[in-house]
Amino acid sequence: MKNERGVTLIEMIFSIILIGVIGIVASNVFLFSTKSVLTGNNVREATQVNRLAMDRMIREIRNVRDNKCVQTAAAADFKFVDGQNNTVEFSWAGAGAPLLRNTTDTLVGNVSSLAFTYYNNADPPVNITALPPTVCATPCAASCTATNIWSINIDLTTQSGTETMQLRSQVHPRSF
């Protein structure tokens, strides 16, 4: 008979350990890439949703009917009448609450912060948020005093998964 040798126990154990190490490395690479894809998706989703909400607020605030049609100008609430005589309000109730349009339509959920900052038309513009800005209890009435708001800064921060997204924009209503 020929000298036939099989695999020894030590060779078998070494092979199993080597295959296990290779498997652990491969699974870690797979898990890392999966986490990267999920993080990228969260960032993309947060960016897209925030931009849509911000774009809508900007578009509608630009269409304030005139400078007598602002009813509320608070840090987290802005209410006005637009060019089609619709009352529009953007409001936020606090940490984790959604940004609402007209108290029923959710523009974006899981908002960490929302701040409207109001400026007058001085040179340079003065922050009038603390004064407070001139508003009218019955918007667009002939007896209303025109608002002293010239432009509005909007700061919006939201959470999507573990990602925080911040957007900031300044808008000047066309009719002011």
C-alpha positions in Angstrom: 0.0 0.0 0.0 1.0 3.5 -0.7 1.7 5.9 2.1 -1.7 7.7 2.2 -2.1 10.3 4.8 -5.3 12.1 5.9 -5.8 15.5 7.4 -4.7 15.8 11.0 -6.8 17.2 13.8 -4.5 20.3 14.1 -4.8 21.0 10.4 -8.6 20.7 10.6 -8.8 23.1 13.6 -6.5 25.6 11.9 -8.7 25.5 8.8 -11.9 26.1 10.8 -10.3 29.0 12.7 -9.0 30.6 9.4 -12.4 30.3 7.8 -14.0 31.8 10.9 -11.6 34.8 10.9 -12.3 35.4 7.2 -16.0 35.2 7.8 -15.9 37.7 10.7 -13.9 40.2 8.6 -16.3 39.8 5.7 -19.4 40.2 7.9 -17.9 43.4 9.5 -17.3 44.9 6.0 -20.8 44.0 5.0 -22.3 45.6 8.2 -20.2 48.7 7.9 -21.3 49.2 4.3 -25.0 48.6 5.3 -24.7 51.2 8.1 -23.2 53.7 5.6 -26.0 53.2 3.2 -28.6 53.6 5.9 -26.9 56.8 7.2 -26.8 58.2 3.6 -30.5 57.4 3.2 -31.3 59.2 6.4 -29.3 62.2 5.4 -30.9 62.3 2.0 -34.4 61.9 3.3 -33.9 64.6 6.0 -32.5 67.0 3.4 -35.3 66.4 0.9 -38.1 66.7 3.5 -36.6 69.8 5.1 -36.0 71.5 1.7 -39.6 70.9 0.7 -40.9 72.3 3.9 -38.6 75.3 3.7 -39.4 76.0 0.0 -43.1 75.9 0.8 -42.8 78.4 3.7 -40.6 80.7 1.6 -43.0 80.5 -1.4 -46.1 81.3 0.7 -44.5 84.0 2.9 -43.4 85.8 -0.3 -47.1 86.0 -1.2 -48.3 87.9 1.9 -51.2 90.1 0.5 -49.7 93.4 1.9 -48.0 94.8 4.9 -51.3 95.1 6.8 -52.1 91.4 6.6 -49.8 89.9 9.2 -51.7 88.6 12.3 -49.0 86.8 14.3 -45.2 87.3 14.2 -43.8 85.2 17.0 -40.6 83.1 17.4 -42.3 79.8 16.4 -45.5 81.1 14.8 -46.2 83.2 11.7 -49.8 83.9 10.6 -50.8 86.1 7.6 -53.3 86.5 4.8 -52.0 85.6 1.3 -52.8 87.2 -2.1 -55.8 84.9 -2.6 -57.3 86.0 0.8 -56.4 82.6 2.5 -55.2 82.7 6.1 -51.9 80.8 6.3 -50.1 79.9 9.6 -46.8 78.2 10.2 -46.5 77.0 13.7 -44.4 74.7 15.9 -45.3 73.5 19.4 -41.9 72.6 20.7 -39.1 69.9 20.7 -40.1 66.8 18.7 -43.4 68.3 17.5 -44.0 68.7 13.8 -44.0 71.9 11.8 -47.6 72.6 11.0 -49.3 74.7 8.3 -52.7 75.9 9.4 -52.7 73.7 12.5 -53.6 70.5 10.6 -51.1 70.0 7.7 -47.8 68.6 8.8 -45.0 70.0 6.7 -42.2 68.1 8.4 -42.1 65.9 11.6 -39.6 65.6 14.4 -38.6 69.2 14.4 -35.9 70.1 17.0 -36.2 73.8 16.6 -37.9 76.5 14.5 -37.2 80.2 14.8 -38.7 83.0 12.8 -36.5 86.2 13.2 -38.0 89.4 12.0 -36.1 92.4 10.6 -37.1 95.9 9.7 -36.0 97.9 6.7 -33.4 100.1 8.5 -29.9 100.3 7.1 -28.5 98.0 8.4 -31.7 95.9 9.2 -32.5 95.7 12.9 -33.8 92.5 14.5 -37.3 93.4 15.7 -38.3 90.0 17.1 -38.0 91.1 20.7 -39.9 94.4 20.3 -42.4 92.7 19.1 -43.1 93.3 15.4 -46.2 95.3 14.5 -49.2 93.0 13.7 -52.9 93.3 13.3 -55.6 91.5 15.3 -57.9 91.6 12.3 -55.6 91.2 9.4 -56.0 93.3 6.2 -58.5 95.7 7.9 -58.3 99.3 6.7 -57.8 100.4 10.3 -54.7 98.2 10.7 -51.2 99.7 11.1 -48.8 98.4 8.5 -46.3 95.9 9.9 -42.7 97.0 10.5 -41.5 93.6 9.2 -39.3 93.9 6.1 -37.7 90.4 6.0 -37.9 87.1 7.9 -35.2 84.7 8.7 -36.3 81.1 9.1 -34.1 78.6 11.0 -35.3 75.0 10.8 -33.7 72.0 12.5 -35.0 68.4 12.3 -34.0 64.9 13.2 -34.2 61.9 10.9 -32.9 58.7 12.5 -29.6 59.8 14.1 -29.0 62.6 11.7 -29.7 66.3 12.4 -30.5 68.6 9.5 -30.3 72.4 9.7 -31.6 74.8 7.1 -31.7 78.6 7.2 -33.2 81.0 4.7 -34.2 84.7 4.5 -37.4 85.8 2.8 -38.8 89.2 1.9 -42.5 89.3 1.1 -43.1 90.8 -2.3 -45.8 93.3 -1.3 -43.8 94.9 1.6 
